[in-house]
C-alpha cells in the first residue's frame, strides 16, 4: 500500500493513505426513520399461535447462533417474557404451545452445546495437551460427556468446566472463562422454564395483554440487537428470525372437478 502520511492525489488517480480494501457500501434508498423505532411485533393481526411459533423458532436459532455469549442476556429476557405469557394465558392449547416452545428451546440449546464446547476444549488442549492434568481438570469425563449426559447433569459438568478454566485463566485468557460462563448462563435460561409446568391461573384480559406485550417488546429488542451486531447485512436476519411464521397463509381453494362430458 502506498502511504506518505498525508492525503495526496497524483495524475495516476491513486489516492495515498486510503485503505487497501475500502468498504463497499451497497447503495440503498432513504426510508422513514420512524419505522426503525416501531415494534413490528405489536401488529394486532399476529395471532397468539403465530407469535408462539415465531418465538420458538427464533429462540432456537438465536441459541444456536450465539457466538461468545453475545445474545445470552437477550435469551434470558425472552425466556422470562415467555414464562410470563404462560402464567397469564389459561387456554389449554396456548399452554401446550408454551410447553413445546420451552422444550424446543432447551433441546436446540442442548444440540448446539457440543459444538460450542469444542473451541474451549481446543483452547485447553492447545495450551496444556489433551492428556494433561489441566485438561482432565476441565474435562474429567472428556468432552463427549456433554453429548451423553442427561439434561439434569449438564449444569454440573458446565460448572466443572468453568472451575477448571478459571483456575488456569492466566494461561488460557479471560475470554475462555467468559465463554464457558456464558454457556452455563444460557443453559439455565432454557432448562429451568422447560422443567417448570404451567399451572392453571385465572387472569384478567389486562394481565394477558401485558404479558403478551412484554414478549413482543423483548422480540423487538432482539431484532434491534441483531441489527446492531450485523449492520448493512440484512441477509443475516434469516439466521435468527423467520418472518413468514408471523404471516397468514391463505389456503388455495381446491379446483372443482371438471363437469362430465355431455351425453349423446
N, C-alpha and C positions, 0 to 999 in steps of 0.2 A: 504494500500500500504506500502511495506517495504521501508524505506528510512533511510540511515545513512549519508546523506550529502556528500557522495563520491561514486564513481562507484566501486563496489566490486563484485567479482564473487565467489560464493561458490559452493561446489560439487553438490548442488541440481540443479544447472543450472539457478537459479534465478538471474537476473541482478538487483541489487539495484540501485535506483534513476532513473529507467526507467518509463515511463508513464504507468498508469493503462490500458489505451486503446490506444495502439500505432496506428498510422495512417497506414491503409492498402493501399499500393500503387499497383495498378494493373499493372503488367508488360506489356510493350509495345515494340515497336521496333524503332530504330533510323530512322528519316526521314530527308530529305534535309531541313535544317533550312531556306534556302532562300524562301521556299514555304510560310512560315508564313508571309513574307513581300510582297507577290504577291497578288494583288487585284483580286479575282476570278470574280468579277462583271464587269471587263473590257473585259471579253470574247466577241469577236465580234459576236459569234453565238447566243448571247442572243438578242432576238428581243425587240423592244420598248414595245410592248404589254406584253411580258413576264416580262420585268423589272417593268412595272407599276403594273401588277398583283401581283408580288412578294412584291413590296414596300407597296402596300395597305394592303396585308395580314400581312406583318412584322410589319407595323406601328400599326395595331390594336392589334397584340399580345404583342408588347413592351409596348403599352399604358396600356393594362390590367395587365401586369406583371412588374410593376414599383414600387417596394417596397421603401417607403420613398423618392420618387422622384429620385431614383438612375439614371434613364435614361432620366430625363426631359430635360437636356441640349441636349442630342442626338436626342430626339424627335423634339425639336425646330429646330435644324440644318437640320434634314432630311426634315421637313416641308418646310423650306426655299428653299432647293435644289429642292424639288418637285414643288414649285411655279415657280422656275426658268425654269424648263422644260416646264411648262405650258405656260410661256411667250414666249419661244423660238419656240415651235412647233405649227404650224398653222393648222395641219391636224385636221379635224373635229372629227374623231374617237379618235385621241390622246387626244384632249381637252375633249371629252366626258368621256374618261377613267380617266383623271385627276380630273374632277369634281366628278366622282363616288368615286375615291380614297380619295379625301378630305372629302366627305360626310361620307364615311365608317369609316374613321379615327375619325371623330367627333362623329359619332354615337357609335363607340366602346368605346370611352372615356366616353361618357355620360352613357352608360350602366354600365360601371365599377365604376362610380363615387359613387353611394350609398354605395357600399361595402367598398370603400376606406374612405368614410366619417365615417363609423361605428366605427372604433377604436378611432377616435378623439372624437366622442360623448361619447363613453365609458369612455375615459380618463377624460372628464369634469364631467360626471355623477359620476364616482368613487370618484372624489375629492370633489364635491360640492352637488351632488344629482340631479336627473333629474328635479325636480320641483323647484330647487333653482334659485334665481335671476341671478346667474352667468351662469347657463345653458341656461336660457332664453336669456341672453345677447348674447351668442354664437349661439343659435338656436331659434330665436324669433318665427319662424313658424314651429318648430320641424325639426327633421332630414329628415322627409318624403318629405319636400319641394324640395329636390334635385331630387326626382323621379317625382314630379308633375309639377314643373315649366317649362316654355318654355325655349328654348335654350338661348334667349337673356337676361334672368334673372339669369342664372347660375352664371355669374361673380359677380353680385351684392351680391348674397347670400354667395358666397365663400369669398368675401371681408368682409362681416359682420362677418363671422366665424373667419377670420384672425384677425379682430379688437378685437373680444371678447377674443380669446386665448392669443393674445399679451398683453391685459390688465391684464391678470392673469398668465403671464408667470412664475412669481416667484413660484406659486403653481403648475402649470402644467408642467413646464420644457421647455427648449428651443426646444427639438425635436418635440413637438406638434405644435409649431409655424412654425417650418421648414416644417413639413409635410403639414400643411394647406396651406402655401405659395406655395409649390410645386404643389398642386392641381390646384391653380389658374393659375400658370405659364403654366402648361401642357394644361389646358383648352384653354387659349388664343392662344397657339401654334396650336391647331387644329381647333378652332372655326373661327378665322379670315379668314384663307385660304378657309374654306368651304363656307363662305358667299361671297367671292370675285369671281366674274365671270371672266373667262379668255377671254380677248378681243383679236380680231384678230391682228396679228402683223407680218409684213414682216421681216424675219431674214435670215441671211446667213447660209450656212452649217457649217461654223466655229462656229457661235454662238450656233447652235443646238448641235454640238459636245461638246462644252464647257459646256453647260447646262447639257447634259446627263452625261458627265464626272464628273461634280460636284456631281450629285446624286449618281453615282457609288462610288465615294470617301466616301461620308457620309455613305453609306451602309457598306463599308469596315470598317470604323471607328466604326460603330455599332457592327459589327462582333468581332472586336478586344476588344471592351469594354465588350461585353458579355463574351468573353473568359477570360478576366482579372478578372471578378467577379464570374466566375464559373470554376476555374482551376480543371483539372482532372475530369470534369463532362461533357463529350461531349454530353451525352443524353439530357442535359439541353437546347441545341441549338434548339431542336424541340419546345420548349416553345416560341421561338422568330422568327424562320425562317423556311420556308417550301421550301427546295431546289428544290423539284420536279416542282415548278411553273416556274423555270428557264430552265427546260429541255424540249426538244422536245419529244412528244409522238407520234410515228409513228402510223398511222391508220392501223389496221389489215384489209387486203383485205377480201372482202366478199367471202364466199365459193361458188364456182359456182354450179348451180343446177346439180343434177345427170342426166346423159343422159337417155332418155326414153329407156325402155327395147326393145330389137329387136322385130320386128314384127314376126308373124307366117310364 
